[in-house]
């Protein structure tokens, strides 16, 4: 130890801490750079059999540059995860405000379905990638694209004519729409539109329609690539799963809770699904629902707790106290208390359920308030303002409705006249009586 260190040991400790902090920061930056380099690797366009999809996002683009890049990386990771789960091999590239997915698989219908279910993607298109684009290459590929669309249109017309015995002589309309997203390309968007569209219209006898054309050829220009496509498929939008923390979802075999889980995944939350099992049939239905929800969150965790005996005890005890009308309230409170324990275990920031205002007796405003008061965790209800038709429509869209309605299962504990206006003081008093009774039973068993 040198003389300076002996004189100023505290200063030496500070210097060591600063050096360690710089090393940690350098390591984090290096890891981040490796992640970015991995995703920004050069597109391999040597294999002509590759199928490419250009992906567009919405909200991600409104974030700061640092946050946007983090969200892009998570979105790319999620795409690869869900594809690997279905044994679909893909490469994902991060480009300027776009993601590009490449696959050697020839049957891309399954990939389209997976991309349409991935939170964070607003829309996507099968596309042709041009490396180091020139106007000549763009024209060539744009002409190939329009020929393909014209062939599809003619085939459809022939089928219709054979079926209806009529002759469709309507002139085909088209438009060219160019986005120059980076400025290295020597021509601007309008000049590209004119150069490609002028020749295309004459060559294929097409009429320009900029509002509602039969065929729309889109060209997107980056510094090193250009993309040509003529179709757009809708995604679900939202934010990539994993950007907004983790939630625990109380999941039943009904219509509502799977839709609530989807809504939270769409908003970027990882899902932990907790099912309170009261029957084998219900458990089997929930497990089928879980398989569908995994497409929206491939990192999803599923937990099952046997709740039948607990619910039976709640009902019997309330009948004994002549308070059976509160069975649903106490059932939901017990579920929340169990959910709270698992939420802390799996580091979830909130509990989610499928409640929506006034649908059943336990979901009146007063009852919801009393039920929520039993936990310190925030309780999120994504469907609170939906009506049943809206929920069923969304369940059908995400693929859970058919399973949820396949066999209607009724809860054995629902009272004939459930309470709709529970009061917290009364519920607390009843709860104290139940706890006292439970304590006395334990003492008797021990003795």
C-alpha positions in Angstrom: 0.0 0.0 0.0 1.5 3.4 -1.0 1.8 6.4 1.3 -1.2 8.2 -0.4 -3.5 5.2 0.4 -2.3 5.1 4.0 -3.0 8.8 4.4 -6.4 8.7 2.7 -8.0 5.2 3.0 -11.5 6.6 2.4 -10.4 8.3 -0.9 -8.9 5.0 -2.0 -12.2 3.2 -1.4 -14.0 5.8 -3.4 -11.6 5.4 -6.3 -12.0 1.6 -6.3 -15.8 2.0 -6.3 -15.6 4.5 -9.2 -13.4 2.1 -11.2 -15.8 -0.8 -10.6 -18.8 1.3 -11.6 -17.1 2.3 -14.9 -16.3 -1.4 -15.5 -19.9 -2.4 -14.9 -21.2 0.4 -17.2 -18.7 -0.6 -19.9 -19.9 -4.3 -19.6 -23.6 -3.3 -19.9 -22.8 -1.1 -23.0 -20.9 -4.0 -24.5 -23.7 -6.5 -24.0 -26.2 -4.0 -25.4 -24.0 -3.4 -28.4 -23.8 -7.2 -29.0 -27.6 -7.5 -28.9 -28.0 -4.6 -31.4 -25.3 -6.0 -33.7 -26.9 -9.4 -33.6 -30.3 -8.0 -34.6 -28.7 -5.5 -37.1 -26.7 -8.2 -38.9 -26.6 -8.0 -42.7 -29.7 -9.4 -44.5 -28.8 -12.6 -46.3 -30.5 -12.4 -49.6 -28.4 -15.0 -51.4 -31.1 -17.7 -50.9 -33.8 -16.9 -53.3 -36.2 -19.3 -51.5 -36.4 -17.1 -48.4 -39.7 -15.5 -47.7 -39.6 -12.0 -46.2 -42.2 -10.1 -44.1 -41.8 -6.4 -43.3 -43.3 -5.5 -39.9 -44.6 -2.1 -38.8 -45.3 -0.9 -35.2 -47.2 2.1 -33.8 -46.7 3.2 -30.2 -43.1 1.9 -30.1 -42.2 4.7 -32.5 -43.4 7.4 -30.1 -40.9 6.5 -27.4 -37.5 8.0 -26.8 -34.7 6.6 -29.0 -33.3 4.4 -26.1 -36.7 3.1 -25.1 -37.7 2.5 -28.7 -34.6 0.4 -29.4 -35.3 -1.6 -26.2 -38.9 -2.3 -27.2 -37.8 -3.2 -30.7 -35.4 -5.8 -29.3 -38.1 -7.2 -27.0 -40.5 -7.4 -30.0 -37.9 -9.3 -32.1 -37.2 -11.7 -29.2 -40.9 -12.4 -28.7 -41.4 -13.1 -32.4 -38.5 -15.6 -32.3 -39.9 -17.2 -29.1 -43.4 -17.8 -30.4 -42.1 -19.1 -33.8 -39.7 -21.5 -32.0 -42.6 -22.7 -29.9 -44.4 -23.7 -33.1 -41.2 -25.2 -34.6 -41.0 -22.3 -37.2 -37.5 -21.2 -38.0 -37.1 -17.4 -38.6 -34.5 -14.7 -38.6 -35.5 -11.2 -37.3 -33.7 -8.1 -38.4 -34.0 -4.6 -36.9 -34.0 -1.9 -39.5 -34.9 1.8 -39.5 -38.4 1.9 -37.8 -39.1 -1.5 -39.2 -38.5 -5.2 -38.4 -37.9 -7.8 -41.1 -38.7 -11.5 -40.6 -37.1 -14.0 -42.9 -37.9 -17.7 -43.2 -37.0 -20.7 -45.4 -40.5 -22.3 -44.8 -42.6 -22.3 -47.9 -46.0 -22.5 -46.1 -46.2 -19.1 -44.5 -49.9 -19.2 -43.5 -48.9 -20.3 -40.0 -46.3 -17.5 -39.7 -48.9 -14.9 -40.8 -51.2 -16.2 -38.0 -48.4 -15.9 -35.4 -47.4 -12.4 -36.5 -51.1 -11.3 -36.4 -51.1 -12.4 -32.7 -47.9 -10.8 -31.6 -48.4 -7.7 -29.4 -46.6 -4.7 -30.7 -47.1 -5.4 -34.4 -49.6 -3.0 -36.1 -49.4 -4.4 -39.6 -47.2 -6.6 -41.8 -46.6 -7.5 -45.4 -45.0 -10.3 -47.4 -42.3 -8.4 -49.4 -39.5 -8.6 -51.8 -36.1 -7.4 -50.5 -33.7 -5.6 -52.9 -30.1 -5.2 -51.7 -28.3 -2.0 -52.7 -31.4 -0.7 -54.6 -31.4 1.1 -58.0 -34.4 2.4 -59.9 -33.9 -0.4 -62.5 -34.0 -3.1 -59.8 -37.0 -1.5 -58.2 -38.9 -1.4 -61.6 -38.1 -5.1 -62.2 -39.4 -6.3 -58.9 -42.4 -3.9 -59.0 -43.4 -5.3 -62.4 -43.1 -8.9 -61.0 -45.3 -7.9 -58.1 -48.0 -6.3 -60.3 -47.9 -9.3 -62.7 -48.5 -11.6 -59.7 -51.5 -9.5 -58.6 -53.0 -9.3 -62.1 -52.8 -13.1 -62.4 -54.6 -13.5 -59.1 -57.2 -11.0 -60.2 -57.7 -12.8 -63.5 -58.0 -16.2 -61.8 -60.7 -14.8 -59.5 -62.6 -13.2 -62.4 -62.5 -16.4 -64.3 -64.0 -18.3 -61.3 -66.7 -15.7 -61.0 -67.5 -15.7 -64.7 -67.8 -19.5 -64.7 -70.1 -19.3 -61.7 -72.3 -16.4 -62.8 -71.9 -16.6 -66.6 -71.1 -12.8 -66.8 -68.2 -10.9 -68.4 -66.2 -8.5 -66.2 -64.7 -5.8 -68.4 -63.9 -3.2 -65.8 -60.5 -1.6 -66.3 -58.0 -2.5 -63.6 -56.7 0.5 -61.5 -53.4 0.8 -59.7 -51.2 3.2 -57.7 -47.5 3.3 -56.7 -46.8 4.5 -53.2 -43.2 5.2 -52.2 -41.8 6.0 -48.8 -38.2 7.2 -48.7 -37.5 6.5 -45.0 -33.8 7.3 -45.3 -32.4 9.8 -47.8 -29.5 8.1 -49.5 -31.5 7.1 -52.5 -30.9 9.7 -55.3 -34.6 10.1 -56.2 -37.4 11.4 -54.0 -40.7 9.6 -53.4 -42.6 11.4 -56.2 -39.9 10.8 -58.7 -39.9 7.0 -57.9 -43.7 6.9 -58.2 -43.5 8.6 -61.7 -40.6 6.4 -62.9 -42.2 3.1 -61.9 -45.9 4.0 -62.4 -45.4 5.7 -65.8 -44.0 2.5 -67.4 -46.2 0.2 -65.5 -49.5 1.8 -66.5 -48.5 1.7 -70.2 -47.1 -1.8 -70.2 -50.1 -3.5 -68.4 -52.8 -1.1 -69.6 -53.7 0.1 -66.1 -55.5 3.2 -65.0 -54.2 5.3 -62.1 -56.4 5.6 -59.0 -54.8 7.1 -55.9 -57.8 6.7 -53.6 -59.1 3.1 -53.9 -57.1 1.2 -56.5 -57.5 -2.5 -57.4 -53.8 -3.0 -57.0 -51.5 -0.9 -54.7 -47.7 -1.4 -55.1 -45.8 -0.1 -52.1 -42.1 0.8 -52.2 -40.1 1.5 -49.0 -36.6 2.9 -49.4 -33.8 2.6 -46.9 -30.1 3.4 -47.5 -29.1 -0.2 -48.1 -32.4 -1.9 -48.9 -35.7 -1.4 -50.6 -38.9 -3.4 -50.0 -41.7 -4.0 -52.4 -45.1 -5.3 -51.4 -48.8 -5.2 -52.4 -50.6 -6.7 -49.3 -51.1 -5.5 -45.7 -52.3 -7.8 -42.9 -53.4 -6.3 -39.6 -51.7 -7.1 -36.3 -53.1 -6.4 -32.8 -51.0 -3.4 -32.1 -50.2 -2.5 -28.5 -46.8 -3.0 -26.8 -44.4 -5.9 -26.8 -44.9 -8.4 -24.0 -42.3 -7.8 -21.3 -42.2 -4.0 -21.5 -44.7 -3.3 -18.8 -43.9 -5.8 -16.0 -45.9 -8.9 -14.9 -49.5 -9.5 -13.8 -51.3 -12.5 -12.2 -54.6 -13.2 -14.0 -57.4 -15.1 -12.1 -58.4 -17.4 -14.9 -61.6 -19.4 -15.2 -63.1 -21.5 -18.0 -65.6 -18.7 -18.9 -65.5 -16.1 -21.6 -64.2 -13.1 -19.7 -61.0 -13.9 -17.9 -59.1 -15.2 -21.1 -60.0 -11.9 -22.8 -58.7 -9.9 -19.8 -55.4 -11.9 -20.1 -55.2 -11.0 -23.8 -55.8 -7.3 -23.0 -53.0 -7.2 -20.5 -50.6 -9.0 -22.9 -51.5 -6.5 -25.6 -50.5 -3.8 -23.2 -47.0 -5.3 -22.8 -47.5 -7.4 -19.6 -46.1 -10.9 -19.0 -48.8 -13.2 -17.8 -49.1 -15.6 -14.8 -52.4 -17.4 -15.1 -53.9 -18.8 -11.8 -56.9 -21.2 -12.0 -59.0 -22.0 -8.9 -60.0 -25.5 -9.8 -63.5 -26.7 -8.8 -64.0 -29.4 -11.4 -62.0 -31.6 -13.9 -64.1 -30.3 -16.8 -63.3 -26.7 -15.9 -59.6 -27.5 -15.6 -59.5 -29.2 -19.0 -61.1 -26.1 -20.6 -58.7 -23.7 -18.9 -55.7 -25.7 -20.1 -56.9 -25.5 -23.7 -57.4 -21.7 -23.2 -53.8 -21.5 -21.9 -52.5 -23.0 -25.1 -54.2 -20.3 -27.2 -53.0 -17.5 -24.9 -49.4 -18.7 -25.2 -49.4 -17.4 -28.7 -49.8 -13.9 -27.3 -47.3 -14.4 -24.5 -44.9 -17.3 -25.1 -43.3 -16.8 -21.6 -46.7 -17.4 -20.0 -46.8 -19.4 -16.7 -49.8 -21.5 -15.6 -50.7 -22.4 -12.0 -53.6 -24.5 -10.7 -54.9 -24.5 -7.2 -57.6 -26.9 -5.9 -60.4 -24.6 -4.7 -63.4 -26.9 -4.5 -63.1 -27.8 -0.8 -62.4 -24.2 0.2 -65.4 -23.0 -1.7 -67.6 -25.7 -0.1 -66.4 -24.6 3.3 -67.2 -21.0 2.6 -70.7 -21.9 1.5 -71.4 -24.2 4.5 -70.1 -21.7 7.0 -72.2 -18.8 5.6 -75.3 -21.0 5.5 -74.7 -21.8 9.2 -74.5 -18.0 9.9 -77.6 -17.4 7.7 -75.4 -15.2 5.5 -75.5 -17.4 2.3 -76.3 -14.4 0.2 -72.6 -13.2 0.6 -71.1 -16.5 -0.8 -69.9 -14.9 -4.1 -68.4 -11.9 -2.2 -66.4 -14.2 0.2 -65.5 -16.5 -2.7 -63.9 -13.6 -4.6 -62.2 -12.2 -1.5 -60.7 -15.6 -0.8 -59.5 -15.9 -4.4 -57.8 -12.5 -4.2 -56.0 -13.5 -1.0 -54.7 -16.7 -2.6 -53.8 -14.7 -5.7 -51.9 -12.2 -3.6 -49.5 -14.9 -2.3 -48.7 -16.1 -5.8 -48.4 -12.6 -7.1 -45.7 -11.9 -4.5 -44.0 -15.2 -5.2 -43.8 -14.6 -9.0 -43.0 -10.8 -8.6 -46.3 -9.6 -10.2 -47.3 -6.0 -9.9 -51.0 -6.5 -10.0 -53.9 -9.0 -10.0 -56.2 -9.1 -13.0 -59.7 -10.6 -13.4 -62.5 -10.6 -15.9 -65.0 -8.4 -14.0 -67.2 -6.0 -15.9 -69.7 -3.7 -14.4 -73.0 -5.2 -13.4 -72.7 -8.4 -15.3 -73.4 -10.6 -12.3 -74.2 -10.0 -8.6 -70.6 -10.0 -7.4 -69.7 -7.3 -10.0 -71.8 -4.4 -8.8 -69.8 -1.3 -7.9 -70.4 -1.8 -4.1 -69.4 -5.5 -4.2 -66.3 -4.8 -6.3 -65.1 -2.2 -3.7 -65.6 -4.6 -0.8 -63.9 -7.5 -2.7 -60.9 -5.4 -3.6 -60.4 -4.1 0.0 -59.0 -7.5 1.1 -55.7 -7.1 -0.8 -53.0 -4.4 -0.9 -52.1 -5.2 -4.5 -53.8 -3.2 -7.2 -56.6 -5.1 -8.9 -57.0 -4.4 -12.6 -60.2 -5.1 -14.5 -59.6 -4.5 -18.2 -63.2 -5.3 -19.2 -64.9 -3.1 -16.6 -66.7 -1.0 -19.2 -67.4 -3.7 -21.8 -70.8 -5.3 -22.4 -71.2 -9.0 -23.0 -71.5 -8.7 -26.8 -68.3 -6.8 -27.0 -66.5 -9.3 -24.8 -67.8 -12.3 -26.9 -66.8 -10.5 -30.1 -63.2 -10.0 -28.8 -63.1 -13.6 -27.5 -64.0 -14.8 -31.0 -61.3 -12.7 -32.5 -58.6 -14.0 -30.3 -59.7 -17.6 -30.6 -61.0 -18.4 -27.1 -64.8 -18.1 -27.5 -65.4 -21.6 -28.9 -63.6 -23.3 -26.0 -65.2 -21.1 -23.4 -68.7 -21.8 -24.7 -68.1 -25.5 -25.5 -69.7 -26.8 -22.3 -71.3 -24.4 -19.9 -70.3 -25.2 -16.3 -72.3 -23.9 -13.4 -70.8 -23.0 -10.0 -72.3 -25.2 -7.3 -72.0 -22.5 -4.6 -73.9 -19.7 -6.2 -76.8 -18.7 -3.8 -80.4 -18.4 -4.9 -80.5 -14.7 -4.0 -76.9 -13.3 -4.1 -76.2 -9.9 -2.4 -75.6 -7.0 -4.7 -74.8 -4.3 -2.1 -72.3 -5.7 0.4 -71.0 -3.3 3.1 -67.4 -3.5 4.3 -68.3 -3.4 8.0 -70.7 -6.2 7.8 -68.3 -8.3 5.6 -65.5 -7.7 8.1 -67.7 -8.7 11.0 -68.7 -12.0 9.3 -65.1 -12.6 8.5 -64.1 -12.3 12.1 -66.8 -14.8 13.1 -65.5 -17.2 10.4 -61.9 -16.8 11.6 -63.0 -17.4 15.2 -64.9 -20.6 14.2 -61.8 -21.8 12.2 -59.6 -21.2 15.2 -61.9 -23.1 17.5 -62.0 -26.1 15.1 -58.2 -26.2 15.0 -58.1 -26.2 18.8 -60.6 -29.1 19.0 -58.6 -31.1 16.4 -55.4 -30.6 18.4 -57.0 -31.6 21.6 
